[in-house]
Amino acid sequence: MADVEARQAYETARKKLIEALNKKRAADKALIQIETQIYHFEGSYLAETAQHNGGNIITGFDGYLKNQGGARRRLETTDSDRIFSFSSKTALESLDASANADDSGDDAASAAASIPKVGRPKKRRYMQAGDEDDDTQADTRIGRPSKRARTGTAGVDE
């Protein structure tokens, strides 16, 4: 009798575990889709607002008040501008999983989503691991150039 009851308890626990795992996979797929949508919406917002001098919520709206020249406009967006997409701890894994799912199908997304990852996301490198020829390639950094040193004495009380 004890074996039959233990076997039934095992089977019910096993069924509950399978149902819970299926729910988790569905929730992981939904999370991947939502984080990918946020990434794309934020990218389109940053691209649209970079086309005019008005500004956006990230860079500020000083362009509406000032008449800035075209030389100060920055049209490309960097990862540091994406504060909404990368606010989630799993955002980078979701983007990688959705890219893998686009390449090979939905199985890669569910496999990547079911593996828990712990720790901070790795920062993206300027150059790939295979590109170690620093002498042959120019500096590939994207973004704002370094500031120039102050040369004048305007505004300094003597």
Long-range contacts (C-beta under 8 A, 24 or more apart in sequence): 21-114, 24-114, 25-110, 25-113, 25-114, 28-109, 28-110, 28-113, 28-114, 29-106, 29-109, 29-110, 29-113, 31-90, 31-94, 31-113, 32-94, 32-97, 32-98, 32-101, 32-109, 32-113, 33-98, 35-85, 35-88, 35-90, 35-91, 35-94, 35-95, 35-98, 36-94, 36-95, 36-98, 38-84, 38-85, 38-91, 39-82, 39-85, 39-91, 39-95, 42-82, 42-84, 42-85, 43-77, 43-82, 43-85, 46-77, 46-81, 46-82, 47-77, 50-74, 50-75, 50-76, 50-77, 51-75, 58-83, 74-144, 76-142, 76-143, 78-142, 78-143, 79-124, 80-143, 89-121, 90-117, 91-121, 92-121, 92-122, 93-117, 93-121
